Amino acid sequence: MDSILETARLLLRPPEEGDIAAFVPLIGNFNVAKNLSIVPHPYGEADGLDWVLKMRDRRAQATDYAFALIRKEDGAFIGACGVHPSHDFELGYWIGEPYWGKGYATEAAWAVVRFAFDRLGAAGLVARYMYDNPASGRVLTKLGFVYTHDAPGRSLARGGDVLSHWLALSRERFRSINVTP
């Protein structure tokens, strides 16, 4: 399923090898990497190539759907967002630090949540954010996610587990709150 999603300001498409030079400095920033599960720090071009190739294979197997976030106004690669049917339909995203605070995470996550419900047939989604990243929690609550529990969550960049807040979203709840970024 080679879906391309579109929002008012973003084009969401599968990541490509040509994106690596643009996203490595963004995700290689410790302020970004520390909030992600399986992103090492430091992060180099070999890591970027590995991720692009894995996401290509997993999309073909229908186990993961990662999207590069491309800003329409200038074609800038600003982050990534994805849903992982192979992991209880977990939603994940990251935005490069220069693009924080502009609503891009909410806009992208909204499009991927709709994709998961409408195109993949998910009944519900899960997501988590690390205790010291409340901005990510605000993104999720705007979309209708509700808190379920706390548990340790992996952070490869930090070198271990970090307290994480887990949330869930049902299809019915998402439809009932009618969120539009």
Buried (B, 14 or more C-beta within 10 A) or exposed (E): EEEEBEBEBBBBBBBEEEBBEBBBEBBBBEEBBBBBBEBBBEBEEEBBEEBBEEBBEBBEEEEBBBBBBBBEEEEBBBBBBBBBBEEEBBBBBBBBBEBBEEBBBBBBBBBBBBBBBEEBEBEBBBBBBBEEBEEBBEBBEBBBBEEEEEEEBEBBBBEEEBEBBBBBBBBEBBEEEEBEB
